[in-house]
Amino acid sequence: MQQDELSPTRQADPNHGDDCHPALMAEPLSRSQAEQLAVALKAVADPTRLQLLSMISASESGEACVCDLTAPLGLTQPTVSHHLKILVDAGLLVRDKRGKWSWYAIVPEGLEALRRLIP
């Protein structure tokens, strides 16, 4: 998901202050943009995936090994890896294979596109 394709802009409403007006798209989404956004929204519409994103985002180094994510969630490594793959496929995480383990980091542009949808 590319940030410039999905970035909404605020529309000024002369009857209301800018702070109370929700973020709106400057123009309608193309089919491709809507499909990309739907994949990202579906990816974050899961409590485990939201926890994973928050854990990785809050990590001191800005990345986390799958081996460090299983115990806090109480899930097996294959289950955590499945959720991480969905987040990678949605463009929200990147994966770096180091030896037998994979390390994951946030894609700032991917999360920013989602943040801009929610005022």
Secondary structure as GFF3:
##gff-version 3
##sequence-region A 1 119
A	DSSP	alpha_helix	3	6	.	.	.	ID=ss1
A	DSSP	three_ten_helix	18	20	.	.	.	ID=ss2
A	DSSP	alpha_helix	31	44	.	.	.	ID=ss3
A	DSSP	alpha_helix	47	58	.	.	.	ID=ss4
A	DSSP	beta_strand	63	65	.	.	.	ID=ss5
A	DSSP	alpha_helix	66	73	.	.	.	ID=ss6
A	DSSP	alpha_helix	77	89	.	.	.	ID=ss7
A	DSSP	beta_strand	93	98	.	.	.	ID=ss8
A	DSSP	beta_strand	101	106	.	.	.	ID=ss9
A	DSSP	alpha_helix	108	115	.	.	.	ID=ss10
###
